[in-house]
Amino acid sequence: MGVSSARATVLQQGEGLSVAQVAERVAEAERRERETRQQLDSPAANRGPYDGDPQDLAER
């Protein structure tokens, strides 16, 4: 979900909210999306031997 998708979702759910409330929810959605992207991009210490980069697995 991109920033514009997050914004569109909040706007769809935001009927009756003030401009400030919508902006706050958009910022929160963007923050969560950024955190999720960082988690997916970072190596996880608890991953099993078959999770991770397919190229690295092929080399093993």
Secondary structure, 3 states (H helix, E strand, C coil): CCHHHHHHHHHHHCCCCCHHHHHHHHHHHHHHHHHHHHHHHCCCCCCCCCCCCHHHHHHC
